[in-house]
Structures are given as C-alpha cells and as structure tokens.
Amino acid sequence: QVQLVESGGGLVQPGGSLRLSCAASRSIFSTYVMRWYRQAPGKQRELVASITSGATTNYADSVKGRFTISRENAENTVYLKMNSLKSEDTAVYYCNAFKRLPAGVFDYWGQGTQVTVSS
C-alpha cells in the first residue's frame, strides 16, 4: 500500500503561482508513474500532468507552458509548480501513483488539495 499526501493548495490571485507537493509513504515511489489530476465543480476529473520514473513529462494542453511537474525520488515527493494561474485552474488537485505489472495494476490516490484562483 502507498499513501499519498498532498499539500500546498490555497487561494491565489489570477496570474499568481503555487507549488503543490505530494509525499509518498514508501521508498518504491521511484518506480511509479506520478500524475496530477484535477476536478472542478460539476466537471470530470482530468489529467493535468504526468512524470515517469525516467522523468519523462506530459501535460494537458490547457496547462502547457504554465505548469511544471517534477519529482525528487530521494524524498519520495512529486511537485506541481503552477504559474500564471487562471480562474479556470480552480479545482481540487489530486496526486496519483500508478504502476502496471504482470501481477496487476497498482493505482493509489491522495485526498486532494483545493486550489482557488480568484481576485
């Protein structure tokens, strides 16, 4: 079992920045694909960014050039740096750890952290 704990959310003005953190409970963190999802009220959860164990990153078109995902395997932590925030970035942000093995799929979620972009 892997436990994920997000932090760093809050209220920020449009154009501002936040950095989200996701700390994993186990040292096997380094072998998982780490993802950030978000869910706005009344909308489906969407994938925001992902980073593989080899540090390959991918981003949703809506956040490219503004968000940066990174990982620090020695600290079992993944980050999401969010710049130039817009009101439409308001959502609950969730951390996800994913790994597919012949034995099955391992898929863990954090509890979420609220990000509100408003003046």
Backbone as ProteinMPNN parsed JSONL, in Angstrom:
{"seq_chain_A": "QVQLVESGGGLVQPGGSLRLSCAASRSIFSTYVMRWYRQAPGKQRELVASITSGATTNYADSVKGRFTISRENAENTVYLKMNSLKSEDTAVYYCNAFKRLPAGVFDYWGQGTQVTVSS", "coords_chain_A": {"N_chain_A": [[0.837, -1.192, 0.0], [0.5, 2.225, -0.81], [0.635, 5.385, 0.51], [-0.459, 8.658, -0.18], [0.094, 12.078, 0.267], [-1.074, 15.205, -0.257], [-0.145, 18.675, -0.438], [-0.003, 22.289, -0.195], [-1.952, 23.666, -1.565], [-4.349, 26.389, -1.963], [-5.611, 29.794, -1.762], [-5.233, 31.997, -4.43], [-4.388, 34.871, -6.371], [-5.428, 35.689, -9.742], [-2.911, 35.12, -12.188], [-0.993, 34.57, -10.353], [1.152, 32.262, -8.472], [1.568, 28.856, -7.402], [2.883, 26.07, -5.579], [2.392, 22.733, -5.569], [2.731, 19.861, -3.494], [3.379, 16.368, -3.206], [3.653, 13.816, -1.103], [4.902, 10.592, -0.804], [4.437, 7.449, 0.861], [6.178, 5.374, 0.757], [9.337, 3.95, -0.173], [9.354, 2.848, -2.687], [8.327, 4.532, -4.416], [9.835, 5.645, -6.503], [9.594, 3.987, -8.694], [7.137, 4.314, -9.8], [4.755, 5.754, -12.091], [3.953, 9.071, -11.772], [1.229, 11.233, -11.314], [-0.673, 14.244, -11.698], [-3.957, 15.111, -11.186], [-6.989, 16.973, -11.698], [-10.104, 18.238, -10.461], [-12.812, 20.113, -11.143], [-15.712, 21.811, -9.815], [-18.67, 20.165, -10.768], [-17.528, 19.081, -12.997], [-15.699, 16.555, -14.863], [-12.992, 14.565, -13.577], [-9.752, 15.463, -14.582], [-6.674, 14.742, -16.288], [-3.762, 16.416, -15.521], [-0.925, 16.575, -15.501], [1.927, 14.441, -15.954], [4.622, 12.304, -14.873], [7.198, 10.101, -15.605], [9.087, 7.285, -14.249], [11.509, 7.652, -15.372], [11.595, 10.334, -15.669], [10.265, 11.494, -17.807], [7.995, 13.813, -19.055], [4.557, 14.857, -19.366], [1.889, 16.99, -20.403], [-1.356, 18.434, -19.995], [-2.976, 20.211, -22.613], [-4.069, 22.597, -21.777], [-2.485, 23.526, -19.727], [0.111, 23.623, -20.536], [3.287, 25.115, -20.676], [2.767, 26.667, -18.497], [2.552, 25.117, -16.176], [4.667, 22.948, -14.265], [5.813, 19.742, -13.752], [7.596, 17.776, -11.432], [9.915, 15.488, -9.881], [11.273, 14.213, -6.862], [13.009, 11.696, -6.126], [14.544, 10.786, -3.989], [13.327, 11.945, -1.867], [10.846, 10.946, -2.001], [8.82, 12.427, -3.244], [6.634, 14.313, -5.296], [6.176, 17.169, -7.33], [4.137, 19.969, -8.314], [4.49, 22.743, -10.006], [2.847, 25.7, -10.437], [2.28, 28.311, -12.519], [1.244, 31.608, -13.599], [-1.524, 31.509, -13.019], [-4.979, 30.873, -13.672], [-8.49, 31.647, -13.458], [-9.889, 29.438, -14.305], [-8.305, 27.365, -13.506], [-9.046, 26.687, -11.038], [-9.797, 24.166, -8.793], [-10.012, 20.924, -7.209], [-7.018, 19.363, -6.601], [-5.435, 16.332, -7.288], [-3.121, 13.849, -6.376], [-1.583, 11.071, -7.944], [-0.39, 7.762, -8.01], [0.896, 5.367, -10.14], [1.267, 2.09, -11.449], [1.906, -0.543, -13.627], [2.018, -3.966, -13.604], [2.812, -7.421, -14.438], [1.508, -8.798, -12.471], [-0.612, -7.245, -11.845], [-2.456, -4.099, -11.595], [-1.331, -1.225, -9.966], [-2.586, 1.391, -8.226], [-2.824, 4.378, -6.78], [-4.219, 7.005, -4.748], [-4.173, 10.385, -3.564], [-5.709, 12.525, -1.044], [-6.468, 14.919, -2.011], [-6.099, 18.444, -2.719], [-7.228, 21.73, -2.338], [-7.306, 24.206, -4.816], [-7.773, 27.527, -5.385], [-8.388, 30.083, -7.582], [-8.73, 33.368, -7.6], [-9.744, 36.781, -7.576]], "CA_chain_A": [[0.0, 0.0, 0.0], [1.215, 3.502, -0.863], [-0.178, 6.54, 0.915], [-0.044, 9.912, -0.792], [-0.422, 13.243, 0.988], [-0.851, 16.448, -0.986], [-0.129, 19.929, 0.3], [0.393, 23.441, -0.994], [-3.077, 24.364, -2.172], [-4.791, 27.595, -1.287], [-6.235, 30.86, -2.544], [-4.233, 32.824, -5.103], [-4.971, 35.77, -7.365], [-5.064, 35.384, -11.142], [-1.545, 35.488, -12.514], [-0.11, 34.133, -9.286], [1.789, 30.948, -8.54], [1.524, 27.934, -6.272], [3.574, 24.808, -5.785], [1.802, 21.607, -4.857], [3.621, 18.754, -3.17], [2.739, 15.084, -2.923], [4.625, 12.955, -0.444], [4.518, 9.183, -0.78], [4.817, 6.814, 2.124], [7.115, 4.27, 0.593], [10.505, 4.221, -0.997], [9.18, 2.327, -4.04], [7.804, 5.674, -5.168], [10.633, 5.951, -7.689], [9.258, 3.104, -9.803], [5.772, 4.597, -10.232], [4.39, 6.954, -12.826], [3.252, 10.003, -10.888], [0.34, 12.103, -12.081], [-1.562, 15.192, -11.043], [-5.267, 15.296, -11.778], [-7.808, 17.984, -11.024], [-11.545, 18.139, -10.675], [-13.549, 21.328, -10.828], [-17.117, 21.52, -9.501], [-19.529, 19.856, -11.899], [-16.76, 18.585, -14.144], [-14.999, 15.296, -14.666], [-11.583, 14.651, -13.22], [-8.911, 15.485, -15.768], [-5.244, 14.613, -16.1], [-3.074, 17.695, -15.697], [0.479, 16.355, -15.83], [2.469, 13.166, -15.503], [6.063, 12.144, -14.965], [7.557, 8.699, -15.459], [10.251, 7.021, -13.402], [12.657, 8.189, -16.096], [11.434, 11.787, -15.692], [9.57, 11.984, -18.996], [6.811, 14.542, -18.619], [3.488, 15.181, -20.296], [0.986, 17.986, -19.845], [-2.583, 18.791, -20.702], [-2.772, 21.411, -23.435], [-4.523, 23.782, -21.049], [-1.502, 23.98, -18.736], [1.451, 23.641, -21.125], [3.967, 26.392, -20.605], [2.466, 27.322, -17.229], [2.759, 24.173, -15.076], [5.828, 22.072, -14.364], [5.815, 18.609, -12.821], [8.94, 17.267, -11.165], [9.923, 14.508, -8.801], [12.501, 14.054, -6.097], [12.858, 10.314, -5.664], [15.189, 10.613, -2.685], [12.391, 12.457, -0.86], [9.529, 10.34, -2.28], [7.918, 13.567, -3.418], [6.41, 14.882, -6.615], [5.74, 18.56, -7.229], [3.499, 20.619, -9.452], [4.639, 24.197, -9.934], [1.805, 26.311, -11.268], [2.481, 29.739, -12.744], [0.243, 32.301, -14.419], [-2.777, 30.817, -12.728], [-6.22, 31.45, -14.187], [-9.667, 31.234, -12.682], [-10.278, 28.099, -14.728], [-7.463, 26.37, -12.842], [-9.671, 26.38, -9.758], [-10.203, 22.766, -8.73], [-9.295, 20.08, -6.258], [-5.921, 18.696, -7.283], [-5.162, 15.024, -6.72], [-1.897, 13.146, -6.735], [-1.824, 9.67, -8.284], [0.78, 6.906, -8.277], [0.397, 4.286, -10.995], [2.248, 1.152, -11.961], [1.304, -1.744, -14.193], [2.889, -5.133, -13.58], [2.081, -8.647, -14.812], [0.677, -9.234, -11.344], [-1.782, -6.382, -11.719], [-2.297, -2.647, -11.637], [-1.239, -0.565, -8.668], [-3.145, 2.708, -8.509], [-3.066, 5.0, -5.48], [-4.646, 8.403, -4.819], [-4.189, 11.209, -2.372], [-7.023, 13.018, -0.621], [-6.751, 16.143, -2.762], [-5.857, 19.754, -2.124], [-8.022, 22.724, -3.056], [-6.673, 25.387, -5.39], [-8.771, 28.515, -5.788], [-7.793, 31.248, -8.229], [-9.775, 34.381, -7.561], [-9.332, 38.093, -7.083]], "C_chain_A": [[0.877, 1.249, 0.0], [0.253, 4.603, -0.455], [0.414, 7.806, 0.325], [-0.694, 11.07, -0.047], [-0.045, 14.5, 0.218], [-0.831, 17.634, -0.027], [0.21, 21.055, -0.665], [-0.741, 24.175, -1.672], [-3.444, 25.61, -1.395], [-5.451, 28.561, -2.239], [-5.139, 31.742, -3.137], [-4.943, 33.703, -6.127], [-4.605, 35.326, -8.767], [-3.685, 35.93, -11.474], [-0.526, 35.041, -11.483], [0.418, 32.723, -9.485], [1.546, 30.164, -7.256], [2.385, 26.734, -6.613], [2.911, 23.755, -4.91], [2.862, 20.537, -4.625], [2.798, 17.506, -2.895], [3.808, 14.161, -2.361], [4.078, 11.535, -0.377], [5.113, 8.496, 0.445], [5.896, 5.761, 1.984], [8.23, 4.599, -0.388], [10.374, 3.659, -2.409], [8.601, 3.383, -4.965], [8.524, 5.848, -6.493], [10.263, 5.105, -8.897], [7.86, 3.364, -10.381], [5.728, 5.795, -11.179], [3.584, 7.83, -11.876], [2.457, 10.995, -11.733], [-0.36, 13.08, -11.157], [-2.838, 15.277, -11.868], [-5.938, 16.476, -11.075], [-9.266, 17.766, -11.375], [-12.198, 19.419, -10.202], [-15.001, 20.959, -10.55], [-17.94, 21.281, -10.763], [-18.826, 19.316, -13.117], [-16.098, 17.259, -13.812], [-13.546, 15.544, -14.262], [-10.743, 14.585, -14.49], [-7.442, 15.372, -15.395], [-4.568, 15.932, -16.439], [-1.651, 17.487, -16.177], [0.914, 15.004, -15.308], [3.979, 13.159, -15.668], [6.399, 10.679, -14.706], [8.747, 8.537, -14.513], [11.534, 7.535, -14.057], [12.574, 9.683, -16.322], [10.908, 12.331, -17.014], [8.263, 12.617, -18.558], [5.811, 14.726, -19.753], [2.511, 16.115, -19.604], [-0.293, 18.092, -20.669], [-2.329, 20.084, -21.475], [-3.102, 22.687, -22.661], [-3.495, 24.327, -20.062], [-0.08, 24.042, -19.298], [2.038, 25.05, -21.094], [3.724, 27.135, -19.296], [2.77, 26.43, -16.019], [4.003, 23.335, -15.345], [5.736, 20.982, -13.306], [7.253, 18.137, -12.662], [8.859, 16.273, -10.023], [11.294, 14.482, -8.147], [12.422, 12.683, -5.457], [13.472, 10.095, -4.282], [14.276, 11.062, -1.547], [11.0, 11.868, -1.029], [8.462, 11.41, -2.502], [7.837, 13.976, -4.885], [5.804, 16.273, -6.434], [4.983, 18.979, -8.484], [3.62, 22.122, -9.232], [3.692, 24.812, -10.932], [2.024, 27.812, -11.329], [1.347, 30.303, -13.596], [-1.14, 31.684, -14.252], [-3.976, 31.62, -13.211], [-7.391, 30.955, -13.344], [-10.093, 29.81, -13.047], [-9.37, 26.991, -14.193], [-8.015, 25.993, -11.47], [-10.235, 24.967, -9.759], [-9.581, 22.13, -7.492], [-8.258, 19.296, -7.053], [-5.551, 17.42, -6.532], [-3.846, 14.466, -7.258], [-2.226, 11.673, -6.954], [-0.499, 8.967, -8.552], [0.28, 5.667, -9.005], [1.548, 3.419, -11.465], [1.517, -0.087, -12.45], [2.351, -2.842, -14.23], [2.119, -6.339, -14.076], [1.134, -9.111, -13.715], [-0.57, -8.386, -11.184], [-1.434, -4.918, -11.797], [-2.275, -2.102, -10.217], [-1.55, 0.911, -8.883], [-3.544, 3.352, -7.191], [-3.367, 6.487, -5.653], [-4.465, 9.106, -3.482], [-5.576, 11.739, -2.106], [-7.416, 14.306, -1.327], [-6.43, 17.405, -1.983], [-6.542, 20.811, -2.989], [-7.144, 23.868, -3.547], [-7.774, 26.307, -5.879], [-8.062, 29.739, -6.342], [-8.886, 32.301, -8.359], [-9.197, 35.699, -7.058], [-10.236, 38.552, -5.947]], "O_chain_A": [[1.873, 1.32, 0.721], [-0.83, 4.729, -1.027], [1.629, 8.002, 0.329], [-1.892, 11.042, 0.235], [1.133, 14.822, 0.057], [-1.423, 17.593, 1.051], [0.646, 20.822, -1.792], [-0.516, 25.212, -2.296], [-2.92, 25.86, -0.31], [-5.805, 28.213, -3.366], [-4.23, 32.179, -2.43], [-5.974, 33.319, -6.68], [-3.587, 34.661, -8.966], [-3.333, 37.048, -11.097], [0.678, 35.127, -11.72], [0.175, 32.079, -10.506], [1.349, 30.731, -6.181], [2.594, 26.416, -7.783], [2.874, 23.868, -3.685], [3.761, 20.336, -5.441], [1.667, 17.581, -2.414], [4.747, 13.776, -3.058], [2.946, 11.308, 0.048], [6.142, 8.907, 0.98], [6.463, 5.308, 2.978], [8.074, 5.413, -1.298], [11.209, 3.966, -3.26], [8.412, 3.144, -6.158], [7.895, 6.166, -7.502], [10.591, 5.475, -10.024], [7.451, 2.709, -11.339], [6.539, 6.716, -11.087], [2.635, 7.361, -11.248], [2.949, 11.522, -12.73], [-0.607, 12.786, -9.987], [-2.803, 15.485, -13.081], [-5.511, 16.912, -10.006], [-9.613, 17.203, -12.413], [-12.147, 19.766, -9.022], [-15.473, 19.912, -10.996], [-17.915, 22.08, -11.699], [-19.448, 19.113, -14.16], [-15.955, 16.887, -12.647], [-12.962, 16.584, -14.565], [-10.989, 13.756, -15.366], [-7.014, 15.838, -14.339], [-4.779, 16.492, -17.514], [-1.208, 18.125, -17.132], [0.35, 14.482, -14.347], [4.542, 13.895, -16.479], [5.949, 10.089, -13.723], [9.331, 9.514, -14.044], [12.52, 7.817, -13.375], [13.372, 10.25, -17.068], [11.089, 13.513, -17.309], [7.51, 12.03, -17.781], [6.17, 14.749, -20.93], [2.322, 16.052, -18.39], [-0.296, 17.866, -21.879], [-1.561, 20.94, -21.037], [-2.482, 23.729, -22.872], [-3.618, 25.464, -19.608], [0.838, 24.472, -18.6], [1.378, 26.031, -21.436], [4.399, 28.124, -19.012], [3.19, 26.919, -14.971], [4.346, 23.051, -16.493], [5.599, 21.265, -12.116], [8.023, 18.102, -13.621], [7.869, 16.218, -9.294], [12.322, 14.696, -8.789], [11.844, 12.519, -4.382], [12.961, 9.297, -3.496], [14.427, 10.621, -0.408], [10.076, 12.231, -0.301], [7.342, 11.3, -2.003], [8.833, 13.982, -5.608], [5.026, 16.517, -5.511], [5.168, 18.416, -9.563], [2.939, 22.696, -8.382], [3.723, 24.493, -12.121], [1.961, 28.5, -10.31], [0.595, 29.561, -14.227], [-1.827, 31.382, -15.227], [-3.993, 32.85, -13.171], [-7.28, 29.968, -12.616], [-10.595, 29.069, -12.202], [-9.641, 25.809, -14.407], [-7.504, 25.081, -10.819], [-11.047, 24.612, -10.613], [-8.737, 22.726, -6.823], [-8.58, 18.648, -8.05], [-5.378, 17.423, -5.314], [-3.522, 14.602, -8.438], [-3.046, 11.098, -6.237], [0.386, 9.498, -9.222], [-0.646, 4.999, -8.546], [2.625, 3.898, -11.823], [0.628, -0.61, -11.779], [3.427, -2.679, -14.807], [0.89, -6.298, -14.134], [0.103, -9.728, -13.981], [-1.491, -8.767, -10.461], [-0.286, -4.539, -12.03], [-3.097, -2.474, -9.379], [-0.857, 1.597, -9.635], [-4.503, 2.916, -6.553], [-2.854, 7.142, -6.56], [-4.589, 8.501, -2.417], [-6.515, 11.445, -2.846], [-8.567, 14.735, -1.248], [-6.483, 17.429, -0.754], [-6.444, 20.785, -4.216], [-6.346, 24.425, -2.793], [-8.609, 25.912, -6.693], [-7.241, 30.355, -5.664], [-9.837, 32.144, -9.126], [-8.287, 35.725, -6.23], [-10.041, 39.639, -5.404]]}, "name": "protein", "num_of_chains": 1, "seq": "QVQLVESGGGLVQPGGSLRLSCAASRSIFSTYVMRWYRQAPGKQRELVASITSGATTNYADSVKGRFTISRENAENTVYLKMNSLKSEDTAVYYCNAFKRLPAGVFDYWGQGTQVTVSS"}
